[in-house]
Amino acid sequence: MPSSERSGGSSQLKEVIAKILENRPEDPVSFLADYFDSLGDKIDRVSKAYQQICLTHYTKPAFANNIMIAYDILAQSKVTMAMDRRMKLSRKDTGKQVKGINGITYMELLNLMCKEFPPVVRDKLYKKIRCRDFEVIRFDVFKSSIFTCLVLKDFLSQCEGLFMVLDGQKSGKIDRVLSDAVVHQLHEAVKNTSNMPSSSVFLQLTAFFKGSSDKRQLGQEDFVIMAADAFLAKVREFDFNLDPPWHTDSRYYVHTTY
């Protein structure tokens, strides 16, 4: 066997062992079966699902059908329910084969969805919507998570546009006091679920900016990260201490409000 193949196999084995130690599933055999099944054509299936999701904007009627197709693409293989130490899952449900997506495939898709996000923003989002490798992702949480990623992507794009409006001198920097005031307004806008165009925000804050003597400045990426916190504050993390039945989709709801 070529050394490159031996090296690849060794690396894969180390990754599997690391995942078992990290997740500590009650049924390691089923966990390994799901893991290796997801490796087979996972990359191809994830790419196809991603392309399906990106066919149309999430505000279009066709999006609902596209996301169902994307889920079916990823859910071609059955996954095994595993006991999660944080949940009171009855042992009769452990080991059941159900149609769904495991956490490995789910996170691969999220990585594609969020590949252009600032790392800090992506990490904060993942703290809200990520799952463990062996958990089964039902359609409701899949749809909610993908929708959250897409809306956040649009929100970040709007924030970048807002920064360009505020950066009238095209220096790549804006006054820190102005940026703090804008971010505060964004928090209020998101909280009240109202739409506030970039130009309106700029006009409302111009007078405040002129009266400021603080000349600290902020770059675009830092501004976008600060603004993203306004959005992420509306994404509620699932409480793993809840005890809904495993067979219901409520186990996997990502509660998001806009």
C-alpha positions as CSV (number, residue, x, y, z in Angstrom):
1,M,0.0,0.0,0.0
2,P,1.4,3.4,-0.9
3,S,2.6,5.6,2.0
4,S,0.0,8.3,1.1
5,E,-2.9,5.8,1.5
6,R,-1.5,4.6,4.8
7,S,-1.1,8.1,5.9
8,G,-4.7,9.0,4.9
9,G,-6.1,5.9,6.7
10,S,-4.1,6.7,9.8
11,S,-5.4,10.3,9.8
12,Q,-9.0,9.1,9.4
13,L,-8.6,6.6,12.2
14,K,-7.3,9.3,14.5
15,E,-10.3,11.5,13.6
16,V,-12.8,8.7,14.4
17,I,-11.2,8.0,17.7
18,A,-11.2,11.8,18.6
19,K,-14.9,12.0,17.7
20,I,-15.7,9.0,19.9
21,L,-13.8,10.5,22.8
22,E,-15.4,13.9,22.2
23,N,-19.0,12.7,21.9
24,R,-18.9,9.6,24.1
25,P,-22.0,7.9,22.5
26,E,-23.8,5.2,24.4
27,D,-23.6,3.0,21.4
28,P,-20.2,3.4,19.8
29,V,-20.8,0.8,17.1
30,S,-23.9,2.6,15.8
31,F,-22.0,5.9,16.0
32,L,-19.2,4.5,13.9
33,A,-21.6,3.1,11.3
34,D,-23.3,6.4,10.9
35,Y,-20.0,8.2,10.8
36,F,-18.5,6.1,8.0
37,D,-21.8,6.1,6.1
38,S,-21.7,9.9,6.1
39,L,-18.2,9.9,4.8
40,G,-19.0,7.9,1.6
41,D,-20.7,10.3,-0.7
42,K,-21.2,13.0,2.0
43,I,-19.2,15.7,0.1
44,D,-21.2,15.2,-3.1
45,R,-24.5,15.1,-1.3
46,V,-23.7,18.2,0.7
47,S,-22.7,20.1,-2.4
48,K,-25.9,19.1,-4.2
49,A,-28.0,20.1,-1.2
50,Y,-26.2,23.5,-1.0
51,Q,-26.7,24.1,-4.7
52,Q,-30.4,23.3,-4.3
53,I,-30.8,25.7,-1.5
54,C,-29.1,28.5,-3.4
55,L,-31.4,28.1,-6.5
56,T,-33.7,30.9,-5.3
57,H,-33.9,33.5,-2.5
58,Y,-35.5,32.4,0.7
59,T,-38.3,35.0,0.2
60,K,-39.5,33.3,-3.0
61,P,-42.3,30.6,-2.9
62,A,-40.0,28.0,-4.6
63,F,-37.7,28.1,-1.6
64,A,-39.9,25.9,0.5
65,N,-39.8,23.2,-2.1
66,N,-36.1,23.6,-2.7
67,I,-35.2,23.2,1.0
68,M,-37.3,20.0,1.2
69,I,-35.4,18.6,-1.8
70,A,-32.1,19.6,-0.1
71,Y,-33.1,17.7,3.0
72,D,-34.1,14.6,1.1
73,I,-30.8,14.7,-0.7
74,L,-28.9,14.6,2.6
75,A,-31.4,12.2,4.3
76,Q,-30.9,9.3,1.7
77,S,-29.3,7.2,4.4
78,K,-30.9,6.2,7.7
79,V,-29.3,7.3,10.9
80,T,-29.3,5.6,14.3
81,M,-30.6,7.3,17.4
82,A,-28.0,7.4,20.1
83,M,-28.4,8.1,23.8
84,D,-27.4,11.6,24.7
85,R,-26.2,11.9,28.3
86,R,-27.9,15.3,28.5
87,M,-31.3,13.9,27.5
88,K,-33.6,11.4,29.3
89,L,-34.1,9.2,26.2
90,S,-35.7,5.9,27.0
91,R,-33.5,3.0,26.1
92,K,-36.2,1.5,23.9
93,D,-35.7,4.4,21.5
94,T,-31.9,4.0,21.5
95,G,-30.6,2.3,18.3
96,K,-33.8,3.0,16.2
97,Q,-33.2,3.7,12.5
98,V,-34.9,6.9,11.4
99,K,-34.8,9.0,8.3
100,G,-32.8,12.1,8.9
101,I,-29.5,13.8,8.9
102,N,-26.8,13.3,11.5
103,G,-24.8,16.1,13.1
104,I,-21.7,15.5,10.9
105,T,-23.5,16.1,7.6
106,Y,-25.5,19.0,9.1
107,M,-22.4,20.8,10.2
108,E,-20.8,20.2,6.8
109,L,-23.7,22.0,5.2
110,L,-23.6,24.8,7.7
111,N,-19.9,25.3,7.0
112,L,-20.8,25.8,3.3
113,M,-23.6,28.2,4.2
114,C,-21.5,30.3,6.5
115,K,-18.1,30.1,4.6
116,E,-18.1,33.9,3.9
117,F,-19.1,35.0,7.4
118,P,-16.5,36.6,9.6
119,P,-15.1,33.8,11.8
120,V,-16.2,35.5,15.0
121,V,-19.8,35.8,13.7
122,R,-19.8,32.2,12.5
123,D,-18.6,30.9,15.9
124,K,-21.3,32.9,17.7
125,L,-23.9,31.5,15.4
126,Y,-22.7,28.0,15.8
127,K,-23.0,28.3,19.6
128,K,-26.8,28.7,19.0
129,I,-27.5,26.1,16.2
130,R,-24.8,23.5,16.2
131,C,-25.3,19.9,17.4
132,R,-23.3,16.9,18.4
133,D,-22.1,14.5,15.7
134,F,-24.5,11.7,16.6
135,E,-27.6,13.7,17.0
136,V,-30.4,13.3,14.4
137,I,-31.5,16.5,12.7
138,R,-35.1,16.5,11.7
139,F,-36.6,18.7,9.0
140,D,-38.0,21.4,11.2
141,V,-34.6,22.3,12.8
142,F,-32.9,21.9,9.4
143,K,-35.2,24.4,7.8
144,S,-34.9,26.8,10.7
145,S,-31.1,26.6,10.8
146,I,-30.7,27.1,7.0
147,F,-33.2,30.0,7.1
148,T,-31.3,31.6,9.9
149,C,-28.0,31.4,8.0
150,L,-29.5,32.9,4.9
151,V,-31.1,35.8,6.7
152,L,-27.9,36.5,8.6
153,K,-26.0,36.5,5.3
154,D,-28.4,39.2,4.0
155,F,-28.1,41.1,7.2
156,L,-24.3,41.1,7.1
157,S,-24.5,42.3,3.5
158,Q,-26.7,45.2,4.5
159,C,-24.3,46.1,7.3
160,E,-21.5,46.2,4.8
161,G,-23.5,48.6,2.7
162,L,-24.4,50.7,5.7
163,F,-20.7,51.0,6.5
164,M,-20.0,52.3,3.0
165,V,-22.7,54.9,3.4
166,L,-21.2,56.0,6.8
167,D,-17.7,56.0,5.3
168,G,-18.3,59.2,3.3
169,Q,-14.5,59.8,2.9
170,K,-13.9,56.3,1.6
171,S,-11.1,55.8,4.2
172,G,-12.1,52.4,5.3
173,K,-12.8,53.7,8.8
174,I,-15.7,55.4,10.6
175,D,-15.8,57.3,13.8
176,R,-16.3,54.9,16.8
177,V,-18.9,57.1,18.4
178,L,-20.9,57.1,15.2
179,S,-20.5,53.3,14.8
180,D,-21.7,52.7,18.4
181,A,-24.7,54.9,17.8
182,V,-25.5,53.1,14.6
183,V,-25.2,49.6,16.2
184,H,-27.5,50.8,19.0
185,Q,-30.0,51.8,16.4
186,L,-29.6,48.4,14.6
187,H,-30.3,46.7,17.9
188,E,-33.5,48.7,18.3
189,A,-34.5,48.1,14.7
190,V,-34.1,44.4,15.0
191,K,-35.9,44.3,18.4
192,N,-38.8,46.2,17.0
193,T,-38.7,44.1,13.7
194,S,-38.8,47.4,11.8
195,N,-36.9,48.1,8.5
196,M,-34.5,51.0,8.6
197,P,-32.7,51.8,5.3
198,S,-29.0,52.7,5.5
199,S,-29.6,56.2,4.3
200,S,-32.2,56.9,7.0
201,V,-29.9,55.7,9.8
202,F,-27.1,57.9,8.4
203,L,-29.3,61.0,8.3
204,Q,-30.7,60.4,11.8
205,L,-27.2,60.1,13.3
206,T,-25.4,62.9,11.4
207,A,-26.3,65.6,14.0
208,F,-25.1,63.3,16.9
209,F,-21.9,62.7,15.0
210,K,-21.1,66.4,14.5
211,G,-21.3,67.0,18.2
212,S,-18.8,64.3,19.1
213,S,-15.2,65.0,20.0
214,D,-14.2,61.3,20.2
215,K,-12.0,60.5,17.1
216,R,-11.5,56.8,17.6
217,Q,-12.2,54.9,14.4
218,L,-13.5,51.4,13.5
219,G,-12.9,49.3,10.4
220,Q,-15.6,47.5,8.3
221,E,-15.1,44.0,9.7
222,D,-15.2,45.2,13.3
223,F,-18.3,47.2,12.5
224,V,-20.0,44.2,10.8
225,I,-19.2,42.0,13.8
226,M,-20.6,44.5,16.2
227,A,-23.8,44.8,14.1
228,A,-24.2,41.1,13.8
229,D,-24.6,40.8,17.5
230,A,-28.0,42.6,17.1
231,F,-29.2,39.8,14.8
232,L,-27.7,37.0,16.9
233,A,-29.4,38.3,20.0
234,K,-32.7,37.3,18.3
235,V,-31.6,33.7,17.7
236,R,-32.4,31.6,20.8
237,E,-30.2,28.7,21.7
238,F,-31.9,25.4,22.2
239,D,-32.1,24.4,25.9
240,F,-30.7,20.9,26.2
241,N,-32.1,20.6,29.6
242,L,-35.6,20.4,28.1
243,D,-37.1,16.9,28.0
244,P,-39.4,16.5,25.0
245,P,-39.9,13.1,23.5
246,W,-37.0,12.1,21.2
247,H,-39.4,11.1,18.4
248,T,-40.9,14.5,18.0
249,D,-39.3,17.3,16.1
250,S,-39.4,19.6,19.1
251,R,-36.2,18.0,20.3
252,Y,-34.4,19.8,17.6
253,Y,-36.2,23.1,17.2
254,V,-33.9,26.2,16.8
255,H,-36.1,28.9,18.2
256,T,-35.6,32.0,16.0
257,T,-37.6,35.2,16.1
258,Y,-37.3,38.2,13.8
